[in-house]
Amino acid sequence: MQVAGTGPQALDGRSLHVWAIAAAGALERVAPRIDALNVFPVADGDTGTNTSLTFAAGLAALDRVRPVSAVEAADVLARGALAAARGSSGVILGAWLTGFATGLASGASPGRHAGGGGPGAPELVGALRTAALTARAAVERPSPGTVLDIADQVAQEAGGEPLDRVLPAAVAAAREGLAATSERHPVLRAAGVVDAGACALLVVLESLAAVLAGGSAGSVGDWVPGGSPRAHEEPVGGAFEVMGMLDVSADATTVRSLLGHLGDALAVVGDRDGWRTHVHTDVPADVLDVLGGHRLAHAVVRAVHGPHQPAAVVVTRDVQQAVWFAAAGTAAVLPGAAVDDGIVGVVHEIAGGHAVVLATEPGLQSAVRALTGDPLSAAVAAAAAAGGAQSADPGVRAALARLRRTTAADDAGLPAALDLLLDDGVEVLTAVPAVGADPTALRSLLDGYDVDVVVLAPDGTGTGWVLGAE
């Protein structure tokens, strides 16, 4: 129910949908400025992008379902966002939305709904408190002065009746004190910036406050500061980001404990669809081994300082290949035991309609409509995509058409194999070594040649050498 000129008197599916539209638009608009503030946990400049894409996925889920009740709408928004969460900031935002939905559902009165009303001010306050608790619980080692403190502050200070009075004062106070809050974190203090994730959450909360007040959210986020961080010492972090989705029956406590020894920026959050994990690590293969042993649905590996939008997405079951492709600048996706529509959706979400999608074995190739069916061709195609064929399959197909290939059973067979491939026109040699092979043996044989050498998965992935020349 809504009175002319005012916001909603109780929350319903429409009011939360309007909030999602407003927040998604505001996040998209200010994402570049939030990206520029991003120095923690890793200065990879993507917090604005990741939170914007995460929330947009939640909105897309709402657009598909359009639930009537506020409880259902909050649940759909949270599940959509968490399923597509990007980076640690996206996982934390997904955790906050999950807690918001849980809190709204647990505070909803059956009698109130039976009378035609939806959650009111008390239920909203309860949802904000559960959201803050859920976000904090998702992070293995919470740091002071970040988005978690802002979530706590708003939850503690929110209150009042009716709905439009719950948030404004609390959000304004958190905004005004954001610089002081961020000063409590040594990295943020040294860089002279406010926490990027906190800015994103405040944009989401401001959008909700504007919708509840019946006003426009057009200027929400205009306060987000511009400028660049000062020179500072970056916190310790891993070179790779690994995100996993585990079955809902997975032992999340054990997974959290194991991953906590393998990296930083660890977050684990679950809903009835499963468990979402995130970690920055220098040992991605070890992380993938842990996830693979705990009912993995899928995992995504990226280089922390890689491109926001990769030129190629490679789907592979081989952990060593996945690490190599991620290091080369692609997004590598590892399916779990089953390849189904879920993995296709994950791949298309990451590709964003622009990246070339590749797979390293025929079964996966069919599932994701990929261009290639073996590691060697995938490596050549990925290199071609990164070199400029970002939106056009013809460039990738042309690179594959130029590929000449041969094999060697072992290191002793390399000289003869190279004699078959190398001539004056060869510029790049791509090699897939056998398990246990020595890549230095190949490089020593090429000392006299003017050719670039690309070794896919140096630890080896097959039973013999596979060589390709372009």
N, C-alpha and C positions, 0 to 999 in steps of 0.2 A: 504494500500500500504506500502511496506517495502523495503528499500534499503539494499543490501547485506552488512553485517557487522555492521548494525546500528539497532536501535530500530524502531518502527513504526512511520511513519510521521503523522498519524492521528489515533485516537482510533477507534477500531472496535471490534466486538464480540470476535474474536480470541485473540486479545491482552489482553482483560480483562479476558478471560478464562485462558490464560497463567499466568496472574497476580494472579488469584484466586488459581491456582494450586501451584504456588510458595509460596504465603502467607500461604496457608493451611499447606504446608509442613514445612515451617519455624516455624509457631506457634506450630505445633505438636512437633517439635524437641526441642524447648526451653521452652515448657510448664512447665516442672518440676522446672526450675529455676525461672520462673515468679511466679509459685505457692509459692515458698519459700519466695518471697518478699511480699506476700499478707498480709498486716496488716490493710488495710482500704477498705471499711467501717467496715468490720468484719474480724478478723484474722482467716479465715477458710481455707486458703491455697488452693484456687481453681480458682484464676483468670486466670492462664495459661490454666488450663483444660477447664474452661468455655468459654474463648475466642476461644480456638482451636476448640472445639466442635461446637460452634456457626458458626464460619467461614466455617468449614467443611460442615455444613448443607447447607450453601449458595453454596459452590462448588458442592455439590451433586445435587442441583437444576439446576445448569448450565450444569452439565454432562447429565442430562436428556433432557434438552431443546436445548442446543447449539445454541443460537440466533446469528444472523448474525451481527446486529448493536450493537454499543457500548451502546447506550441508552437502548436497550432491555436487553443486558447482565447485565448492572448495576442494572436494575430493578429486574431481576430474582435472581441475587446474593443477593441483599438486602432483598427481600421478603423471600427467603429461609432461610437466616440467622436469620431474625427477628422472623419468625414463630417458630424456634427451639432454640431461645436464651436461654442461661443458665446463671442464676445469674445476679446480677446487672451489672457486667462487660460485659456479653453477650448482655444484653439489650442496654447498652450504645454503644457497637460496632454495634449492629443492627441499632440503631438510626443514627449513623455516616454513615453507608452504605446506609440507606434510604435517608439521606440528600444528599449524593454523587450522588445517582441515580436521585433524584429530580433536583439537580443543573445541572447535565449533560443534562437532558431532557430540562430544561428551557433555557439553553444556546445554545442548538443545533440550527443551522440555517437551515431552510428548503431548501434554495438555495444551501447550502454546501452539504447537503445530496443528493439533486437532481443531483449534479455534480459528485456523486460517492464517495465523501470524507466523513469522519466522524469528530467528535469533535476534535479540536486541542488544542494548549496550552491555549488560553484564556478560552475555555470552561472547561478545566481541572482545572484551577485556580478558576473559578466560582463554580465548583462542590466541591472543597475542602472547600471553604468558606461556602457554604450551608450546607455541612456535619458538620462543626464545630458548626454552629448555631443550627442545628437540634439536635445534641448530647447534647448541653448545655440546650436547651429548654426541653429536655426529663427529666432532673433531677430536682426534686422539690427544693432541697437546695444545689446548687453547692458549692463545697469546693475549696479553692485555692490550687494550687500545684499538681493538679491531671491531669488525661488524658484530661480533658476538656481544661486546659490551653495549653497543648501540641498541641491539635487539633487547637486551636486558633492561636498559634504561627506559625505553619506550614502554615496555610491558609493565614496568613498575609504576610509571607515572601516568599511564593512560587511565581514564575513568570519567565518570559523570554520566548524566542523562540529558537529552536523548542521544541517539547515535552520533549526531554530528558534533557532539562535544567530547567524544571519547579521545580522539587523536590529536587535534590541532595543537594544544599546549604541549603535550608530550613530544610530538615531532619537532615543534619549534625549539624546545629546550635542547633536544638532542642535536639539532642542526647548529644551534648557537654554541654548544659546547663541543662540537666535533673536533675542532683543532686541539682543544685541551685533552680530549679523550685520546686522540691519536698520538699526542706527545708522550703518552705512557708506554708507547712501543719504541724500542731503541732504533729500529731501522727506519720507521716512519719519521721519528724525530730527527735522525741524521739527514734524511732526504728532504726534510722540510715540507712534507705533504701530509694530507689527511688520508685515512684508509679508503682505498678504492671500493672495497666490498661494502663498507659502511655507507658510502655515497649511493651505491646501487640500492641497498635496502631502504634508505631514506626516500629515494625517488619512488619506490613501490609504496611505501607508507604514506607519503604525501599525496600520491594519486588516489589512494583509498580515502584519505581525509577529504580531498576535493570532491570526490563522488558522493560521499556521505553528506557533504554540505550542499549538494545540489549545484556546485559551481563547475567551472572549466578547469581542466588539468593542463591547459595549453602552455602555461609557464612553469610547470613543475620541473625541477631540475636545473633551472636557469642559474641557480646559485652555485652549481658545481664549479669549483675553481679550475682555471686553465693554468698554463705554464708547465714547466718541466721540473722534475725532482733535482735537488742538488746532488753533486757527486757524493757517493757514500759506499760503504762496504756492503755488498749484497749478502743476505743471509745464506747459510749453507743450504744447498738444495741439490736435487738430482738433475741429471741431464735429460731424463725422459719422464714423461707423464704417462701413467698407466691407469686406465679406468676400466672397471669390470662390472658386469651385471651377473649376480649369482641368483640361483633359484631361491625361493622364499624359505625352503627347508634347510638351506646351508647354515652351518655353524658360524654365525657372524662373530661371536666372541673369540673363537679360535683364529679366524681370519684376521681380525683386528690385531690380535697379539702377534701373529706371525709377520704381518706387513709392517707393524710398528718397528721391527728390527731391520727393515729393508729400505726405509726412506723417510721423507719428510712430507709435510702437508697432507697427512693421512686423514681421510674422512670416510666414514661408513654410515650409511643411512638406509633404512628399509621401509617398505610399505607392503601391501598385500601382493604386489607384483614381483617382489624380490628385493635383493640387497644391492645397493649401488656403492661401489668403492672407488676411491681416488687416492693416488700416492705419487709423489715425485721421487725418483730413484735413479741411482747409477747402475743398478743391477736389474734391469727390466725382465731378463729371462727368469731370475729367481722369483720375482713377483708373479709372473705368468705361471710358473710351476705351482705356486701356492694356490692361485685362483683355479687352475686346472684341476686341482685335487679337491675342490670344494664346490662342486656342482655349478661350474661356470656356464652361463648362457652365452656370453660373448665378452670380449675385451678389446679395447682400443689402445694402441701405443702410438705416441707422438714424441718428437723431439721438443723439449720445453721451449726452446727458442726457434722453433720452426714456424712456418707461415700459418696465419689464422685460417686461411682457406687453402688446403693442400691442392696441388695440381693433380695428384693421383691418390686414389684409395686402393690399397692392395689387401685382398682377402686371402689368408693363408692359415693352414693348420700348423705350420712349422714355426716354433718359437724363435729359432735362430734367424730365419728369414724375416720374421716380423720385426725383430730388433734391427736388422740391417736396413730394411725398408724405412723404418721410422728414422734412423740416423741419416738416411739419404733425403729426408724431407717429405716423405709421404705420411699418410695416416694408415697404419696397419691394423686390420681387424682380424681377430681370431675367433672363429665360431666355437661354441661348446660342442657337446656330443651330437646335437641335432642341427641341421641346417634347415630353417623354416622361414616363413614370412617375416618373422621377427628380425632375423639377421639382414634380410633384404631392406627392411625399413631402417635399420641402423646404418647400413652402408649408404643408402640414399640420403639420409639425414646429414651424414658427414660430407658427402660429395656436394650437396647443396645445388645440384643441377649444373655444376661447372667442372668438377674434377673428373678425370678419366678413371673408370673403375676397372680393376684388374683382378685376376685370381690365379692361383698357382696350381690348381688341379681341376680336372674336368667337372667333378661334382659341384664344386663351389662356383665354377665358371657358369654353369647352368643356372644356379640359384640367383646369382647377381647379374646375369647377362653381361659377363665380362668379356674382354677382348682376347685374353690369352689363357693358356692352359698349362703353363709350365714355368718354373722359376726363372729360367734364362730369358724367355720372351717377356715375362713380367718386368724384369729388371731393365731391359732395353726400352720397353714401353713407358715405364715410369720415368726414366731419364729423358725420353722424348717429351713427355708431358711437362716435366719440370723445366724443360728448355724452351717452352713457348707454345706447345700444343694444348694449352690448358682447357680450351673449350671445344677443340676440334679433333674428333677422332681421326680424320685423315692424316694429320701429322704423325700420330702414333702408328697408324697402319703403315705409313710410308717407312717409318723406322723399322718396323717388323719385316717389311718386304725386303729391306736391304740386309737383313741378318743372314749370315752364313754360319753353319754350325757343324761341330764334330764332337767326338767324345774321346776320352782316354780312360782306360780301366784303372790306372794308377799313376803315380808320379813318373815312373819309368816310361810311360807311354806319351808323356807330354811333348817331347821333341818332335815325334812323328806327327802328332795332331797339329802342332803349330805350323809345321811345314805345309800342311794341307790348307791352312787358313790364311797365313800371312802373305801379303803381297804389297806392292807399292801403294795401293789404294786404301789400305786398312788404316783407320784412324783410332778406333776404339775396340778393345778386346774385353768382352765380358765373360767371367768365369764363375762357374758354380763348382766348388771343390767337393770332393768326397769327404765323408766323415773320417777324421784322422789324417787327411791330406795336409801337406805343408804348402801354404800359399807362397812362401818365399822361394820355393823351388820354381814356381812359374815365373815369378818376377826376375829371378836370376837368368832365366833363359831368354828374357826379353830385353836385356841390357843393351843390346846393339840395335834395337828397333825404336823408331820414333812413333810409339803407339801408347795411348792412354789405357791403363788397365783398371778394370772395375771387378772386384772380387765380391761376389754375393755371399753373405754369411760365412765369414772366414773360418768358423768352427766346423763347417761342412754340413751338408744336408742330404747327401745321396751316397750311392755305392761306387760311383766313379766320377771323374771330371766331366763336366759339360762346358764346352767352349763356344762362344759366338763372336763373330767379327763383323764390324760395320765399316 
